[in-house]
Amino acid sequence: MQASKQARGHAFSEVVVQIDDALSQGIYSFKLGELYRVYEQRIKYFIPDATVNKTLFKGELLDHLSSMECKNILMEDVLS
């Protein structure tokens, strides 16, 4: 269980760093599906048989971004 939490935390932080890097380059539009794939790939790197819930990821990401006051970001709600 602890390894799963650490893997998810690490994967989530990589997505946030990717968003932060893009913002510093003037990119303000992101596809949730692409961010989800990065998140899922990183988790599966650590835990190959892990399952990742798209809806929970979306909620966590949007909560995190709202706490960062990222109001100029456009998220395309395409999770396929």
C-alpha positions in Angstrom: 0.0 0.0 0.0 2.8 2.4 0.9 4.6 1.7 -2.4 1.4 2.4 -4.3 1.0 5.8 -2.5 4.6 6.7 -3.3 4.3 5.7 -6.9 1.1 7.7 -7.3 2.6 10.7 -5.6 5.7 10.5 -7.8 3.6 10.1 -11.0 1.4 13.0 -10.0 4.3 15.3 -9.3 5.8 14.5 -12.7 2.5 15.6 -14.3 2.6 18.8 -12.3 6.2 19.5 -13.3 5.3 18.9 -16.9 2.4 21.4 -16.6 4.7 23.9 -14.9 7.3 23.6 -17.6 4.7 24.2 -20.3 3.3 27.2 -18.5 6.8 28.7 -18.3 6.9 28.3 -22.1 3.6 30.1 -22.6 1.5 27.0 -23.1 -1.8 27.2 -21.3 -3.9 24.5 -23.0 -3.7 20.9 -22.0 -5.5 17.7 -22.9 -6.5 15.7 -19.9 -6.1 12.5 -21.9 -2.4 13.3 -22.6 -1.7 14.2 -18.9 -3.5 11.0 -17.8 -1.3 8.9 -20.1 1.8 10.4 -18.6 0.4 9.7 -15.1 -0.6 6.1 -16.0 2.8 5.3 -17.6 4.7 6.5 -14.6 2.6 4.6 -12.1 2.9 1.4 -14.3 6.7 1.9 -14.4 6.7 1.4 -10.6 3.8 -0.9 -10.3 3.1 -2.8 -13.6 -0.2 -4.3 -12.5 -1.6 -1.0 -11.0 -5.0 0.3 -12.1 -5.5 4.0 -12.6 -8.9 5.6 -12.3 -9.3 8.4 -14.9 -12.0 10.2 -13.0 -10.1 10.3 -9.7 -7.0 11.6 -11.6 -9.0 14.3 -13.2 -10.5 15.4 -9.9 -7.1 15.4 -8.2 -5.5 17.4 -11.0 -8.2 20.0 -11.1 -8.2 20.4 -7.3 -4.4 20.8 -7.4 -4.6 23.4 -10.2 -7.3 25.3 -8.4 -5.2 25.4 -5.3 -2.3 26.8 -7.4 -4.7 29.5 -8.7 -4.0 28.5 -12.3 -6.9 30.4 -13.8 -5.5 30.9 -17.3 -5.2 27.1 -18.0 -7.6 25.5 -20.5 -8.2 21.8 -19.9 -9.7 19.9 -22.7 -11.9 17.3 -21.1 -10.9 14.5 -23.4 -10.0 11.4 -21.4 -9.9 8.9 -24.3 
